Amino acid sequence: MGYAPEGMTHRITLERNTLRFAAAHFTASSSECEPLHGHNYDVFVEIEGDLTPESWVIDFGSAKRIAREICGGLDHRFIAASRSTATRITAAAGEITIDAAGKRYVMPGGDVALLDIDNTTAERLAEWFAGQLAERLATLGAVNLRRITVGVEEMPGQAGWFVLDYPLASGSC
C-alpha cells in the first residue's frame, strides 16, 4: 500500500513560531530558590506513528490547536510546581501563597498555573506538556501514535526535552 516498510513510523513536527508562551517561575531545592524570573518559551513537538487511512500521522490543524491551547494555559502566568518538596503552596481567598527558602510570594489565583510536577525546570515542563498532549490526543481517538517528543526552550540554545512512548501504542490506555 505505502512505501514505509513494516514496523516503520512517520513523524510530524510542530515548533517555535506557532508554539510559544511567556511565563514567570523559579526553580527551588531544599536549600535555595532561584530569583523570580521569566522566559519567552518556545515549544517543539514531534509526534510519531503509523499513517491513518487518510495518509497522515495526525492532522496538523488538530495537533496545532491542542498544542496552542496547552501553551495558552501557561501564557502570561506564574508557573508553580504543586509536588515540590522545597515549597509550600496554599490557596485561600482567591490567592496562591508560595513559601520557598525564606521567601514568600502571594499572587492572584488566576495568575498561577499550578502544575503537577516537582520543579519548574524545562525538563519537567516538557514532561508535563507531553502528558497533556497525549491525554488530549487520546480523546480524539488517535490510536495510531507511537511516541511524542516535546522540547521546551527557555532561551535559544537552552532546552529541556522529554520523550513519551504513547500509551495507546501498547494498548495500555
C-alpha positions in Angstrom: 0.0 0.0 0.0 2.6 2.6 1.1 6.3 2.9 0.8 7.3 2.5 4.5 8.5 -1.0 5.4 6.5 -2.9 8.1 7.2 -1.5 11.6 8.4 1.9 10.4 6.6 5.0 11.5 6.2 8.5 10.2 6.6 11.8 12.1 5.3 15.3 12.1 6.8 18.3 13.8 5.3 21.5 15.2 7.6 24.2 16.6 8.6 27.6 17.6 6.7 30.4 15.8 3.4 28.7 16.3 4.0 27.3 19.8 5.1 29.9 22.4 4.3 31.2 25.9 5.7 33.8 28.2 5.7 32.8 31.9 7.4 33.5 35.2 8.8 30.9 37.5 11.6 29.9 39.8 13.3 26.6 40.5 13.7 25.6 44.1 15.6 23.0 46.0 15.7 22.2 49.7 18.4 24.8 50.3 17.8 27.6 47.8 15.4 29.2 45.5 16.2 31.0 42.2 15.2 34.6 41.9 11.8 35.0 40.4 12.3 35.5 36.6 10.6 34.8 33.3 11.1 33.3 29.9 9.7 33.6 26.4 9.4 29.8 26.0 9.3 28.1 22.6 7.9 24.6 22.3 8.9 21.8 19.9 6.6 18.8 19.3 7.3 15.7 17.4 4.5 13.1 17.0 5.4 9.7 15.6 3.0 7.0 14.4 1.6 4.9 11.7 -0.3 6.6 8.9 -4.0 6.8 9.1 -6.2 5.7 6.2 -6.0 9.4 5.1 -2.2 9.1 5.0 -1.3 11.3 7.9 0.1 10.7 11.4 -2.4 13.2 12.7 -4.0 16.2 11.2 -1.6 19.2 11.6 -4.6 21.5 12.4 -5.8 19.3 15.2 -2.3 18.8 16.7 -1.5 22.6 16.5 -4.8 23.6 18.0 -4.3 21.3 21.0 -0.6 22.3 21.5 -1.6 26.0 21.2 -4.3 25.5 23.8 -1.8 24.0 26.2 0.6 26.9 25.6 -2.3 29.3 26.1 -3.0 27.9 29.6 0.6 28.8 30.6 0.9 32.1 28.8 1.4 35.2 31.0 1.1 33.1 34.1 3.3 32.2 37.1 4.2 28.5 36.8 4.3 26.7 40.1 5.1 23.1 40.9 2.5 21.5 43.1 4.6 18.5 44.0 7.7 20.4 45.1 9.1 19.3 48.4 11.0 22.7 48.6 8.0 24.9 48.5 4.8 25.2 50.5 1.8 26.3 48.4 -1.5 27.4 50.0 -4.7 28.7 48.4 -7.1 31.0 50.2 -9.4 33.9 49.3 -8.6 33.7 45.6 -4.8 33.9 46.3 -2.0 31.5 46.0 0.8 31.8 48.5 4.1 30.1 47.9 6.8 29.9 50.6 10.3 28.8 49.4 13.7 29.1 51.1 12.6 32.0 53.3 10.8 33.9 50.6 7.0 34.4 50.3 5.1 35.1 47.1 1.4 36.0 47.1 -0.4 36.1 43.7 -3.9 36.2 42.4 -5.0 32.6 41.9 -6.0 33.2 38.3 -2.4 34.3 37.5 -0.9 31.0 38.6 -0.6 27.8 36.6 -0.2 25.1 39.3 1.3 22.1 37.5 1.5 18.5 38.8 5.3 18.5 38.7 8.1 18.6 41.3 10.0 21.6 39.9 9.6 24.1 37.1 12.7 23.1 35.1 12.5 23.0 31.3 12.7 19.2 31.5 9.7 18.9 33.8 7.8 21.4 31.8 8.5 19.3 28.7 7.3 16.1 30.5 4.1 17.8 31.7 3.4 19.2 28.2 3.9 15.8 26.6 1.4 14.2 29.1 -1.2 16.9 28.5 -0.8 16.5 24.7 -1.1 12.7 25.0 -4.3 12.9 27.0 -5.9 15.3 24.6 -4.8 13.3 21.5 -6.3 10.1 23.1 -9.6 11.9 23.4 -9.5 12.4 19.7 -9.1 8.6 19.2 -5.6 8.8 17.9 -4.8 5.1 18.2 -2.0 5.1 15.6 0.5 7.1 17.5 3.8 5.7 18.9 5.8 8.4 20.5 5.5 12.1 21.5 8.7 14.2 21.9 8.5 17.6 23.5 11.2 20.3 23.9 10.7 23.4 25.9 13.3 26.1 25.1 13.9 28.7 27.8 16.2 30.7 25.5 17.9 30.0 22.2 20.2 27.0 22.6 18.9 26.0 26.0 16.0 23.5 26.1 14.7 20.6 28.1 13.3 17.5 26.3 11.0 14.6 27.2 10.1 11.5 25.1 6.8 9.8 25.9 6.0 6.4 24.5 2.4 7.0 23.6 0.2 4.8 25.8 -2.0 3.6 23.0 0.9 2.0 21.2 1.0 -0.7 23.9 -2.8 -0.8 24.4 -2.4 0.3 28.0 -4.6 3.5 27.8 
